[in-house]
Amino acid sequence: MNLKENQIKQIYSSKFLLSNNMQVYWGITNNCNLNCHYCSKHRNEIFYDLEYVSNIIKFINNLSDIKSTLFLKLFGGEPTIHPNILDIVKSISNKINIELQTNLILDIELLKKIIKIKNIDIFNVSLHYGLTNRDIFFKNLNTLLEYSTNYNYTVLLNLMYEKDYNDLINKDYQLYDKISKAFYNFNVGISLVYHNIINEYDENIVNWANKTYKKFKQNRRSISIIFEDGTAEQSSFYRLKGMGYNKCRGMKCSCLKNNIYIDSNGDIYPCQAYFRYLNKKYGNIFSDKDILNKLINEEYVICEASECDCELDIPKWR
């Protein structure tokens, strides 16, 4: 089922509705140690040095002093291959809620050092089938789980679904779903991979993936939808995208007020769709000296993207 753009009146998450909370995606680097064919972010570039990166961290820390709560998602590319990843994690204000998104293909000793900084709230790890060294991945995952209680963080395991690996994905899910019952702070879900194919997944697959996230012990990314006819639906990011409910062009969106994407070079975008598809930036941390004051006075943007990507939990309305 794919909805026409004008059938949705409002999309929102209580996490951001009528709030001063801010979600910041920071692509520390666009370099990656994998080459996922479905990834639109990966590109080869220089690693910006610590002095350069420190200015972005200062901007984020200053933003956290203004916002009620700041949720920072560190990703890439693959953030853990940045040569200054330890200094980056140490330098971020400890009042910021930090989520590290990683493919978990890194040296286990580096992983332990990141853990022991005690500044990561969520390790969001993705298993990419046909690309990931499973021995390294599961050894590191076991380490994350072993340390999770003492260091008080949550582990989210995303199994990146592709039809060719259906049986293996189902096997992995059944195993780690059982393991998750022994940990309050561990959840596993199936994340659908998209290849720009219309109606790529049928409703059964979408509902199966959505069901895995509904089982999360913490209510994560629960989203409400209100249709023009007055009906409403309580759903999740994964179902909304899978069912084609992410048609947001022309809607008012509180990105800039509640959400920004920061590229590795300091460019700021309202969201990832503006970065990936429109290449339309809001400004740059280095060249726009008053950008922080400008940003905090924003209320919404009129969405120009044909589809919303990862920010469906940011309030949108007509």
PyMOL commands that set and color helices and strands:
alter all, ss='L'
color gray80, all
select helices_A, chain A and resi 5-7+50-66+79-81+85-91+108-116+134-151+163-180+203-214+237-242+272-278+291-295
alter helices_A, ss='H'
color red, helices_A
select strands_A, chain A and resi 8-12+22-27+70-75+97-102+122-128+154-161+186-192+222-227+232-236+252-253+259-262+267-269+283-284+301-302+316-317
alter strands_A, ss='S'
color yellow, strands_A
deselect
rebuild
show_as cartoon
